[in-house]
Amino acid sequence: MKPKISANLDYLPPLPKKRKVGIGCIGSGFIMADCHLVAYRAAGFNPVAIASRTLENAQAVAKRHEIPNVYETTKRCSKTSRSKWSTWPCPQICSLE
C-alpha cells in the first residue's frame, strides 16, 4: 500500500487573530510604498502612521494608501501616533548572511 502524500506543506507562519492593531511605518520609498503597504492591506493589517526624512514623499504615500498620520521623524511618529507596532523596509543588502 502506497503512503498518502499531501501537497499541503503548511510552511507559512500563522497570521495574528487581531489585525487592526495600528502599525507605524518607517520610510516611504519603493519597498514600503509598493511592497510592504500593499501586502499589509491585502492581509488586513492597519497602517495608521508613516514617517520619512522626505515629508513630501511620506505625504504622497500616505494619501495613496489612506494612512491618516504623517511624520517627518520616527521619534514623533512613535510618540504621537496610535501605532502599537513599527516596521521598516530593509533591502536584501542589509541581510546578516
Backbone atoms as SQL, in Angstrom:
CREATE TABLE atoms (id INTEGER PRIMARY KEY, chain TEXT, resi INTEGER, resn TEXT, atom TEXT, x REAL, y REAL, z REAL);
INSERT INTO atoms VALUES
  (1, 'A', 1, 'MET', 'N', 0.838, -1.179, 0.000),
  (2, 'A', 1, 'MET', 'CA', 0.000, 0.000, 0.000),
  (3, 'A', 1, 'MET', 'C', 0.892, 1.255, 0.000),
  (4, 'A', 2, 'LYS', 'N', 0.600, 2.176, -0.909),
  (5, 'A', 2, 'LYS', 'CA', 1.385, 3.404, -1.009),
  (6, 'A', 2, 'LYS', 'C', 0.957, 4.399, 0.071),
  (7, 'A', 3, 'PRO', 'N', 1.941, 5.135, 0.651),
  (8, 'A', 3, 'PRO', 'CA', 1.564, 6.168, 1.630),
  (9, 'A', 3, 'PRO', 'C', 0.871, 7.336, 0.931),
  (10, 'A', 4, 'LYS', 'N', -0.053, 7.954, 1.617),
  (11, 'A', 4, 'LYS', 'CA', -0.761, 9.114, 1.078),
  (12, 'A', 4, 'LYS', 'C', 0.153, 10.342, 1.194),
  (13, 'A', 5, 'ILE', 'N', 0.360, 11.025, 0.089),
  (14, 'A', 5, 'ILE', 'CA', 1.227, 12.204, 0.057),
  (15, 'A', 5, 'ILE', 'C', 0.352, 13.440, -0.121),
  (16, 'A', 6, 'SER', 'N', 0.635, 14.438, 0.702),
  (17, 'A', 6, 'SER', 'CA', -0.119, 15.684, 0.626),
  (18, 'A', 6, 'SER', 'C', 0.764, 16.790, 0.053),
  (19, 'A', 7, 'ALA', 'N', 0.184, 17.632, -0.779),
  (20, 'A', 7, 'ALA', 'CA', 0.906, 18.780, -1.328),
  (21, 'A', 7, 'ALA', 'C', 0.824, 19.989, -0.392),
  (22, 'A', 8, 'ASN', 'N', 0.061, 19.875, 0.692),
  (23, 'A', 8, 'ASN', 'CA', -0.075, 20.969, 1.649),
  (24, 'A', 8, 'ASN', 'C', 1.127, 20.963, 2.585),
  (25, 'A', 9, 'LEU', 'N', 2.072, 21.861, 2.375),
  (26, 'A', 9, 'LEU', 'CA', 3.297, 21.912, 3.163),
  (27, 'A', 9, 'LEU', 'C', 3.152, 22.709, 4.457),
  (28, 'A', 10, 'ASP', 'N', 2.115, 23.522, 4.563),
  (29, 'A', 10, 'ASP', 'CA', 1.864, 24.317, 5.771),
  (30, 'A', 10, 'ASP', 'C', 3.123, 25.052, 6.235),
  (31, 'A', 11, 'TYR', 'N', 3.734, 25.799, 5.329),
  (32, 'A', 11, 'TYR', 'CA', 5.008, 26.458, 5.617),
  (33, 'A', 11, 'TYR', 'C', 4.873, 27.924, 6.016),
  (34, 'A', 12, 'LEU', 'N', 3.714, 28.518, 5.860),
  (35, 'A', 12, 'LEU', 'CA', 3.547, 29.934, 6.174),
  (36, 'A', 12, 'LEU', 'C', 3.295, 30.139, 7.662),
  (37, 'A', 13, 'PRO', 'N', 3.809, 31.232, 8.228),
  (38, 'A', 13, 'PRO', 'CA', 3.534, 31.498, 9.645),
  (39, 'A', 13, 'PRO', 'C', 2.065, 31.856, 9.825),
  (40, 'A', 14, 'PRO', 'N', 1.493, 31.530, 10.964),
  (41, 'A', 14, 'PRO', 'CA', 0.083, 31.884, 11.181),
  (42, 'A', 14, 'PRO', 'C', -0.073, 33.393, 11.345),
  (43, 'A', 15, 'LEU', 'N', -1.133, 33.933, 10.779),
  (44, 'A', 15, 'LEU', 'CA', -1.417, 35.365, 10.929),
  (45, 'A', 15, 'LEU', 'C', -2.049, 35.612, 12.296),
  (46, 'A', 16, 'PRO', 'N', -1.802, 36.778, 12.880),
  (47, 'A', 16, 'PRO', 'CA', -2.426, 37.077, 14.174),
  (48, 'A', 16, 'PRO', 'C', -3.936, 37.189, 14.050),
  (49, 'A', 17, 'LYS', 'N', -4.637, 36.867, 15.119),
  (50, 'A', 17, 'LYS', 'CA', -6.098, 36.954, 15.108),
  (51, 'A', 17, 'LYS', 'C', -6.565, 38.403, 15.076),
  (52, 'A', 18, 'LYS', 'N', -5.864, 39.278, 15.813),
  (53, 'A', 18, 'LYS', 'CA', -6.210, 40.699, 15.848),
  (54, 'A', 18, 'LYS', 'C', -5.308, 41.443, 14.867),
  (55, 'A', 19, 'ARG', 'N', -5.887, 41.873, 13.756),
  (56, 'A', 19, 'ARG', 'CA', -5.095, 42.543, 12.725),
  (57, 'A', 19, 'ARG', 'C', -5.327, 44.049, 12.673),
  (58, 'A', 20, 'LYS', 'N', -6.151, 44.579, 13.531),
  (59, 'A', 20, 'LYS', 'CA', -6.465, 46.010, 13.482),
  (60, 'A', 20, 'LYS', 'C', -5.555, 46.848, 14.375),
  (61, 'A', 21, 'VAL', 'N', -4.549, 46.224, 14.989),
  (62, 'A', 21, 'VAL', 'CA', -3.577, 46.963, 15.784),
  (63, 'A', 21, 'VAL', 'C', -2.851, 47.930, 14.862),
  (64, 'A', 22, 'GLY', 'N', -2.685, 49.172, 15.281),
  (65, 'A', 22, 'GLY', 'CA', -2.053, 50.184, 14.437),
  (66, 'A', 22, 'GLY', 'C', -0.580, 49.907, 14.186),
  (67, 'A', 23, 'ILE', 'N', -0.168, 50.096, 12.943),
  (68, 'A', 23, 'ILE', 'CA', 1.229, 49.917, 12.549),
  (69, 'A', 23, 'ILE', 'C', 1.795, 51.268, 12.134),
  (70, 'A', 24, 'GLY', 'N', 2.948, 51.626, 12.676),
  (71, 'A', 24, 'GLY', 'CA', 3.686, 52.814, 12.261),
  (72, 'A', 24, 'GLY', 'C', 4.751, 52.402, 11.262),
  (73, 'A', 25, 'CYS', 'N', 4.753, 53.002, 10.095),
  (74, 'A', 25, 'CYS', 'CA', 5.663, 52.622, 9.018),
  (75, 'A', 25, 'CYS', 'C', 6.803, 53.618, 8.916),
  (76, 'A', 26, 'ILE', 'N', 8.033, 53.109, 8.876),
  (77, 'A', 26, 'ILE', 'CA', 9.216, 53.953, 8.807),
  (78, 'A', 26, 'ILE', 'C', 9.767, 53.879, 7.388),
  (79, 'A', 27, 'GLY', 'N', 9.784, 55.015, 6.708),
  (80, 'A', 27, 'GLY', 'CA', 10.267, 55.081, 5.338),
  (81, 'A', 27, 'GLY', 'C', 9.110, 55.162, 4.359),
  (82, 'A', 28, 'SER', 'N', 9.368, 55.785, 3.213),
  (83, 'A', 28, 'SER', 'CA', 8.310, 55.948, 2.221),
  (84, 'A', 28, 'SER', 'C', 8.821, 55.698, 0.809),
  (85, 'A', 29, 'GLY', 'N', 9.880, 54.909, 0.716),
  (86, 'A', 29, 'GLY', 'CA', 10.436, 54.580, -0.591),
  (87, 'A', 29, 'GLY', 'C', 9.709, 53.410, -1.234),
  (88, 'A', 30, 'PHE', 'N', 10.304, 52.878, -2.289),
  (89, 'A', 30, 'PHE', 'CA', 9.679, 51.826, -3.084),
  (90, 'A', 30, 'PHE', 'C', 9.275, 50.607, -2.260),
  (91, 'A', 31, 'ILE', 'N', 10.181, 50.105, -1.432),
  (92, 'A', 31, 'ILE', 'CA', 9.897, 48.870, -0.704),
  (93, 'A', 31, 'ILE', 'C', 8.693, 49.048, 0.220),
  (94, 'A', 32, 'MET', 'N', 8.632, 50.165, 0.924),
  (95, 'A', 32, 'MET', 'CA', 7.490, 50.404, 1.813),
  (96, 'A', 32, 'MET', 'C', 6.229, 50.686, 0.998),
  (97, 'A', 33, 'ALA', 'N', 6.334, 51.594, 0.038),
  (98, 'A', 33, 'ALA', 'CA', 5.158, 52.056, -0.701),
  (99, 'A', 33, 'ALA', 'C', 4.551, 50.984, -1.608),
  (100, 'A', 34, 'ASP', 'N', 5.391, 50.228, -2.276),
  (101, 'A', 34, 'ASP', 'CA', 4.893, 49.303, -3.291),
  (102, 'A', 34, 'ASP', 'C', 4.933, 47.832, -2.887),
  (103, 'A', 35, 'CYS', 'N', 5.542, 47.533, -1.761),
  (104, 'A', 35, 'CYS', 'CA', 5.615, 46.135, -1.313),
  (105, 'A', 35, 'CYS', 'C', 4.941, 45.953, 0.050),
  (106, 'A', 36, 'HIS', 'N', 5.524, 46.554, 1.089),
  (107, 'A', 36, 'HIS', 'CA', 5.012, 46.359, 2.440),
  (108, 'A', 36, 'HIS', 'C', 3.559, 46.816, 2.595),
  (109, 'A', 37, 'LEU', 'N', 3.270, 48.036, 2.202),
  (110, 'A', 37, 'LEU', 'CA', 1.921, 48.561, 2.428),
  (111, 'A', 37, 'LEU', 'C', 0.867, 47.815, 1.614),
  (112, 'A', 38, 'VAL', 'N', 1.214, 47.408, 0.424),
  (113, 'A', 38, 'VAL', 'CA', 0.285, 46.614, -0.391),
  (114, 'A', 38, 'VAL', 'C', 0.008, 45.279, 0.305),
  (115, 'A', 39, 'ALA', 'N', 1.051, 44.638, 0.802),
  (116, 'A', 39, 'ALA', 'CA', 0.897, 43.355, 1.488),
  (117, 'A', 39, 'ALA', 'C', 0.126, 43.512, 2.808),
  (118, 'A', 40, 'TYR', 'N', 0.402, 44.585, 3.552),
  (119, 'A', 40, 'TYR', 'CA', -0.319, 44.806, 4.818),
  (120, 'A', 40, 'TYR', 'C', -1.816, 44.921, 4.568),
  (121, 'A', 41, 'ARG', 'N', -2.194, 45.716, 3.591),
  (122, 'A', 41, 'ARG', 'CA', -3.623, 45.892, 3.292),
  (123, 'A', 41, 'ARG', 'C', -4.247, 44.577, 2.820),
  (124, 'A', 42, 'ALA', 'N', -3.523, 43.838, 1.990),
  (125, 'A', 42, 'ALA', 'CA', -4.042, 42.563, 1.486),
  (126, 'A', 42, 'ALA', 'C', -4.255, 41.554, 2.621),
  (127, 'A', 43, 'ALA', 'N', -3.422, 41.634, 3.659),
  (128, 'A', 43, 'ALA', 'CA', -3.530, 40.722, 4.799),
  (129, 'A', 43, 'ALA', 'C', -4.506, 41.232, 5.856),
  (130, 'A', 44, 'GLY', 'N', -5.013, 42.458, 5.667),
  (131, 'A', 44, 'GLY', 'CA', -5.972, 43.015, 6.614),
  (132, 'A', 44, 'GLY', 'C', -5.341, 43.769, 7.767),
  (133, 'A', 45, 'PHE', 'N', -4.055, 44.124, 7.656),
  (134, 'A', 45, 'PHE', 'CA', -3.395, 44.889, 8.706),
  (135, 'A', 45, 'PHE', 'C', -3.756, 46.369, 8.607),
  (136, 'A', 46, 'ASN', 'N', -3.409, 47.143, 9.635),
  (137, 'A', 46, 'ASN', 'CA', -3.890, 48.511, 9.784),
  (138, 'A', 46, 'ASN', 'C', -2.756, 49.529, 9.938),
  (139, 'A', 47, 'PRO', 'N', -2.138, 49.974, 8.834),
  (140, 'A', 47, 'PRO', 'CA', -1.137, 51.039, 8.946),
  (141, 'A', 47, 'PRO', 'C', -1.825, 52.359, 9.331),
  (142, 'A', 48, 'VAL', 'N', -1.378, 52.973, 10.409),
  (143, 'A', 48, 'VAL', 'CA', -2.010, 54.215, 10.882),
  (144, 'A', 48, 'VAL', 'C', -1.086, 55.420, 10.822),
  (145, 'A', 49, 'ALA', 'N', 0.215, 55.194, 10.579),
  (146, 'A', 49, 'ALA', 'CA', 1.159, 56.312, 10.543),
  (147, 'A', 49, 'ALA', 'C', 2.339, 55.949, 9.655),
  (148, 'A', 50, 'ILE', 'N', 2.954, 56.997, 9.094),
  (149, 'A', 50, 'ILE', 'CA', 4.160, 56.814, 8.292),
  (150, 'A', 50, 'ILE', 'C', 5.102, 57.973, 8.581),
  (151, 'A', 51, 'ALA', 'N', 6.385, 57.669, 8.684),
  (152, 'A', 51, 'ALA', 'CA', 7.410, 58.686, 8.914),
  (153, 'A', 51, 'ALA', 'C', 8.502, 58.523, 7.870),
  (154, 'A', 52, 'SER', 'N', 9.041, 59.659, 7.429),
  (155, 'A', 52, 'SER', 'CA', 10.109, 59.628, 6.433),
  (156, 'A', 52, 'SER', 'C', 10.919, 60.910, 6.517),
  (157, 'A', 53, 'ARG', 'N', 12.192, 60.821, 6.137),
  (158, 'A', 53, 'ARG', 'CA', 13.019, 62.032, 6.085),
  (159, 'A', 53, 'ARG', 'C', 12.497, 62.997, 5.042),
  (160, 'A', 54, 'THR', 'N', 11.831, 62.473, 4.029),
  (161, 'A', 54, 'THR', 'CA', 11.263, 63.299, 2.973),
  (162, 'A', 54, 'THR', 'C', 9.761, 63.408, 3.206),
  (163, 'A', 55, 'LEU', 'N', 9.341, 64.468, 3.863),
  (164, 'A', 55, 'LEU', 'CA', 7.947, 64.640, 4.256),
  (165, 'A', 55, 'LEU', 'C', 7.001, 64.594, 3.057),
  (166, 'A', 56, 'GLU', 'N', 7.375, 65.233, 1.957),
  (167, 'A', 56, 'GLU', 'CA', 6.510, 65.264, 0.779),
  (168, 'A', 56, 'GLU', 'C', 6.260, 63.845, 0.242),
  (169, 'A', 57, 'ASN', 'N', 7.285, 63.024, 0.234),
  (170, 'A', 57, 'ASN', 'CA', 7.127, 61.652, -0.241),
  (171, 'A', 57, 'ASN', 'C', 6.230, 60.856, 0.723),
  (172, 'A', 58, 'ALA', 'N', 6.429, 61.055, 2.020),
  (173, 'A', 58, 'ALA', 'CA', 5.586, 60.378, 3.009),
  (174, 'A', 58, 'ALA', 'C', 4.122, 60.792, 2.853),
  (175, 'A', 59, 'GLN', 'N', 3.886, 62.064, 2.576),
  (176, 'A', 59, 'GLN', 'CA', 2.515, 62.542, 2.384),
  (177, 'A', 59, 'GLN', 'C', 1.877, 61.899, 1.158),
  (178, 'A', 60, 'ALA', 'N', 2.639, 61.770, 0.086),
  (179, 'A', 60, 'ALA', 'CA', 2.113, 61.151, -1.137),
  (180, 'A', 60, 'ALA', 'C', 1.798, 59.670, -0.905),
  (181, 'A', 61, 'VAL', 'N', 2.677, 58.963, -0.218),
  (182, 'A', 61, 'VAL', 'CA', 2.449, 57.542, 0.072),
  (183, 'A', 61, 'VAL', 'C', 1.253, 57.390, 1.011),
  (184, 'A', 62, 'ALA', 'N', 1.165, 58.266, 2.004),
  (185, 'A', 62, 'ALA', 'CA', 0.043, 58.214, 2.951),
  (186, 'A', 62, 'ALA', 'C', -1.287, 58.425, 2.224),
  (187, 'A', 63, 'LYS', 'N', -1.314, 59.359, 1.306),
  (188, 'A', 63, 'LYS', 'CA', -2.541, 59.612, 0.554),
  (189, 'A', 63, 'LYS', 'C', -2.909, 58.401, -0.298),
  (190, 'A', 64, 'ARG', 'N', -1.927, 57.837, -0.967),
  (191, 'A', 64, 'ARG', 'CA', -2.156, 56.684, -1.840),
  (192, 'A', 64, 'ARG', 'C', -2.658, 55.457, -1.075),
  (193, 'A', 65, 'HIS', 'N', -2.168, 55.278, 0.160),
  (194, 'A', 65, 'HIS', 'CA', -2.523, 54.091, 0.948),
  (195, 'A', 65, 'HIS', 'C', -3.484, 54.401, 2.098),
  (196, 'A', 66, 'GLU', 'N', -4.040, 55.597, 2.103),
  (197, 'A', 66, 'GLU', 'CA', -5.025, 56.006, 3.111),
  (198, 'A', 66, 'GLU', 'C', -4.501, 55.852, 4.537),
  (199, 'A', 67, 'ILE', 'N', -3.314, 56.398, 4.774),
  (200, 'A', 67, 'ILE', 'CA', -2.699, 56.399, 6.100),
  (201, 'A', 67, 'ILE', 'C', -2.949, 57.774, 6.698),
  (202, 'A', 68, 'PRO', 'N', -3.637, 57.846, 7.846),
  (203, 'A', 68, 'PRO', 'CA', -4.080, 59.139, 8.361),
  (204, 'A', 68, 'PRO', 'C', -3.004, 60.042, 8.971),
  (205, 'A', 69, 'ASN', 'N', -1.881, 59.490, 9.441),
  (206, 'A', 69, 'ASN', 'CA', -0.888, 60.296, 10.153),
  (207, 'A', 69, 'ASN', 'C', 0.464, 60.249, 9.449),
  (208, 'A', 70, 'VAL', 'N', 1.047, 61.436, 9.225),
  (209, 'A', 70, 'VAL', 'CA', 2.335, 61.541, 8.537),
  (210, 'A', 70, 'VAL', 'C', 3.285, 62.340, 9.424),
  (211, 'A', 71, 'TYR', 'N', 4.527, 61.835, 9.551),
  (212, 'A', 71, 'TYR', 'CA', 5.516, 62.486, 10.404),
  (213, 'A', 71, 'TYR', 'C', 6.851, 62.590, 9.682),
  (214, 'A', 72, 'GLU', 'N', 7.634, 63.591, 10.089),
  (215, 'A', 72, 'GLU', 'CA', 8.946, 63.815, 9.491),
  (216, 'A', 72, 'GLU', 'C', 10.044, 63.060, 10.240),
  (217, 'A', 73, 'THR', 'N', 9.750, 62.624, 11.465),
  (218, 'A', 73, 'THR', 'CA', 10.745, 61.872, 12.233),
  (219, 'A', 73, 'THR', 'C', 10.101, 60.633, 12.850),
  (220, 'A', 74, 'THR', 'N', 10.915, 59.612, 13.033),
  (221, 'A', 74, 'THR', 'CA', 10.418, 58.386, 13.658),
  (222, 'A', 74, 'THR', 'C', 10.075, 58.627, 15.130),
  (223, 'A', 75, 'LYS', 'N', 10.789, 59.517, 15.765),
  (224, 'A', 75, 'LYS', 'CA', 10.529, 59.816, 17.182),
  (225, 'A', 75, 'LYS', 'C', 9.123, 60.389, 17.362),
  (226, 'A', 76, 'ARG', 'N', 8.769, 61.361, 16.530),
  (227, 'A', 76, 'ARG', 'CA', 7.415, 61.938, 16.610),
  (228, 'A', 76, 'ARG', 'C', 6.367, 60.901, 16.271),
  (229, 'A', 77, 'CYS', 'N', 6.664, 60.071, 15.300),
  (230, 'A', 77, 'CYS', 'CA', 5.717, 59.031, 14.881),
  (231, 'A', 77, 'CYS', 'C', 5.437, 58.076, 16.041),
  (232, 'A', 78, 'SER', 'N', 6.469, 57.626, 16.708),
  (233, 'A', 78, 'SER', 'CA', 6.277, 56.664, 17.790),
  (234, 'A', 78, 'SER', 'C', 5.642, 57.291, 19.026),
  (235, 'A', 79, 'LYS', 'N', 5.834, 58.588, 19.240),
  (236, 'A', 79, 'LYS', 'CA', 5.269, 59.238, 20.425),
  (237, 'A', 79, 'LYS', 'C', 3.835, 59.719, 20.234),
  (238, 'A', 80, 'THR', 'N', 3.466, 60.072, 19.011),
  (239, 'A', 80, 'THR', 'CA', 2.162, 60.714, 18.833),
  (240, 'A', 80, 'THR', 'C', 1.156, 59.904, 18.030),
  (241, 'A', 81, 'SER', 'N', 1.581, 58.886, 17.324),
  (242, 'A', 81, 'SER', 'CA', 0.611, 58.110, 16.547),
  (243, 'A', 81, 'SER', 'C', -0.043, 57.056, 17.426),
  (244, 'A', 82, 'ARG', 'N', -1.093, 56.443, 16.912),
  (245, 'A', 82, 'ARG', 'CA', -1.795, 55.388, 17.637),
  (246, 'A', 82, 'ARG', 'C', -1.209, 54.013, 17.334),
  (247, 'A', 83, 'SER', 'N', -0.007, 53.975, 16.799),
  (248, 'A', 83, 'SER', 'CA', 0.579, 52.691, 16.420),
  (249, 'A', 83, 'SER', 'C', 1.101, 51.942, 17.639),
  (250, 'A', 84, 'LYS', 'N', 0.945, 50.643, 17.609),
  (251, 'A', 84, 'LYS', 'CA', 1.477, 49.770, 18.652),
  (252, 'A', 84, 'LYS', 'C', 2.711, 49.033, 18.149),
  (253, 'A', 85, 'TRP', 'N', 2.872, 48.958, 16.826),
  (254, 'A', 85, 'TRP', 'CA', 3.997, 48.279, 16.202),
  (255, 'A', 85, 'TRP', 'C', 4.638, 49.210, 15.185),
  (256, 'A', 86, 'SER', 'N', 5.936, 49.062, 14.989),
  (257, 'A', 86, 'SER', 'CA', 6.632, 49.820, 13.955),
  (258, 'A', 86, 'SER', 'C', 7.292, 48.843, 12.997),
  (259, 'A', 87, 'THR', 'N', 7.374, 49.238, 11.752),
  (260, 'A', 87, 'THR', 'CA', 8.011, 48.403, 10.737),
  (261, 'A', 87, 'THR', 'C', 8.795, 49.291, 9.795),
  (262, 'A', 88, 'TRP', 'N', 9.864, 48.759, 9.247),
  (263, 'A', 88, 'TRP', 'CA', 10.629, 49.492, 8.264),
  (264, 'A', 88, 'TRP', 'C', 11.163, 48.505, 7.230),
  (265, 'A', 89, 'PRO', 'N', 11.302, 48.963, 5.987),
  (266, 'A', 89, 'PRO', 'CA', 11.803, 48.069, 4.945),
  (267, 'A', 89, 'PRO', 'C', 13.317, 47.917, 5.064),
  (268, 'A', 90, 'CYS', 'N', 13.787, 46.749, 4.758),
  (269, 'A', 90, 'CYS', 'CA', 15.232, 46.509, 4.789),
  (270, 'A', 90, 'CYS', 'C', 15.608, 45.752, 3.514),
  (271, 'A', 91, 'PRO', 'N', 16.327, 46.381, 2.623),
  (272, 'A', 91, 'PRO', 'CA', 16.704, 45.685, 1.386),
  (273, 'A', 91, 'PRO', 'C', 17.615, 44.501, 1.678),
  (274, 'A', 92, 'GLN', 'N', 17.697, 43.584, 0.754),
  (275, 'A', 92, 'GLN', 'CA', 18.491, 42.369, 0.925),
  (276, 'A', 92, 'GLN', 'C', 19.935, 42.665, 1.289),
  (277, 'A', 93, 'ILE', 'N', 20.450, 43.806, 0.879),
  (278, 'A', 93, 'ILE', 'CA', 21.831, 44.155, 1.181),
  (279, 'A', 93, 'ILE', 'C', 22.079, 44.255, 2.693),
  (280, 'A', 94, 'CYS', 'N', 21.003, 44.435, 3.469),
  (281, 'A', 94, 'CYS', 'CA', 21.130, 44.541, 4.918),
  (282, 'A', 94, 'CYS', 'C', 21.134, 43.164, 5.598),
  (283, 'A', 95, 'SER', 'N', 21.010, 42.112, 4.845),
  (284, 'A', 95, 'SER', 'CA', 20.960, 40.767, 5.404),
  (285, 'A', 95, 'SER', 'C', 22.200, 40.467, 6.227),
  (286, 'A', 96, 'LEU', 'N', 22.037, 39.689, 7.299),
  (287, 'A', 96, 'LEU', 'CA', 23.171, 39.332, 8.149),
  (288, 'A', 96, 'LEU', 'C', 24.006, 38.212, 7.554),
  (289, 'A', 97, 'GLU', 'N', 23.522, 37.570, 6.526),
  (290, 'A', 97, 'GLU', 'CA', 24.281, 36.459, 5.916),
  (291, 'A', 97, 'GLU', 'C', 25.351, 36.969, 4.998);
